Amino acid sequence: MSASNIDPVKLTQSLISCPSVTPTDAGVLQTLQDQLEEIGFRCTRMPFEETGTEAVDNLFASYGEGAPHLCFGGHTDVVPVGNSASWTNDPFDAVIKDGNLYGRGTADMKSAIAAFTAAASNFIKTGDFKGTISLLITNDEEGPAINGTQKVLEAITKNGEKIDSCIVGEPTCPAQLGEMIKIGRRGSLTTNISIIGIQGHVAYPQWTLNPIDALTKVLSKIVDLKLDEGTEDFPPTNIEIVKIDADNTADNVVPHSATAQINIRYNILQTEDGLMKLLQEITDQELLNTEYKSTIEFRNSAQPFLTKESDFTKKIKEAVDLVTGLNSEFSTTGGTSDARFFKDYCEVAEFGLVGSTAHQVDEHVAVKDIENLAKIYEEIIKKYFN
Ligand SMILES: [Zn+2]
C-alpha cells in the first residue's frame, strides 16, 4: 500500500493525457486501475460489445466486503475536441494556467474520478471499516451508452454484488463548486412523425397533397400542449421541435413526405406510454378523413427518476456545505446521465464540479475545486461508513 497521499490534480492530469474519445480508451482505464490497485482495490475489466455498436471497456473496482456498499459512478470517455485549432493548448496536454486545469475531460468528468480515488485512499488509510467502497467506471457514457454502466450493473449483480448507494460524479454545479446536488433527472423521449402526401407540380395543386400542410398543423397542436406545471422537484415537462425535413431540393415540387423530430424532457408526472399515446392521438385526429398517411417512431432514452431526500442525500449535503461553506441546493435540472441506470439498483445522487465548460473548447476547472471535491468526497465516505 502506498504511504504517500494521492494528489487528485496530478492523477487528473494523467487521465487527461489519455485521449479517450468514446469508444477509445487510450490507456485511461489502465492508468486508473494501476492507481486503484496500488491502494488495494480489486479491479475487474468488463468489456462489452453488441452487434451494431463499438466494443467498449469498463472497470469495476472494489475495496472491503459486504454492506453497506457505496459506489462511485463515472466515465473516462470524453467527447471529441471539436476544432482543435481553437484550443489555446493541446486538449490532452493537461496544462495548468492561472489556477485552472485545461483539457478535454477536466470538467466532464475525469477530475471527479481522480478526486474520488484520492478521497477513498485517504479514508482507507485511517483504518478498518465495515462495508464496501467501489468505483464503476465506463468508457461509454458520451456515446451510445449501450456497452457501459447498464451492462456492468447487470453483470456485477449476477455475481452477487449489491450496491446500496451511488454517487455519480458528473459536473452538477452551474457556476460555483457546492451550489448544486442532483437528486433526479427528467426523462427524454424522441419522436419522429412522418406524414406522406401526394407529390406533384406546385402549379397543379389539385393533383397533389402537401404533407407539410398536415405536419405543421400536427406540430402546432403539439407545441401548444401544456402537459403539467412541474412539481416541487421538477420543472414543467417541455416539448421542443428539433428538426423538420421534407427532403425537397426543388422549388416547384410538392414533396412526397415531411418528417419532424420532437424531443420531450418529461418529469415524473408523465409516463413514456402516456406521452406516446398522446402524440399518436393528436396525429391520428388531425389526419382523420384525409388521404394522408403517417408513421410515428419513438425512442425513449431515459425514464425520469427522483431520489427522495434521505439519510444519504442529507450526508452529501452536509459534506458539500461543510467544505464549501455554501447552502447547496437539490435539483433535477439538466440532461440525462448514467444515474438513470443506477436508479434501478440503488439510491443515487450526483455531485461533481462546475460544468459550464463541459464539451466546450478550452474545457477547464479550477485546481482548487478539484482539491475541494476530493475533500467533499472524503467527508461523504466518512459520514457514510460512520
Ligand atoms: Zn459526463
Residues whose N, C-alpha, C, O or C-beta is under 5 A from the ligand:
A	BS01	ZN	D108 M109 E170
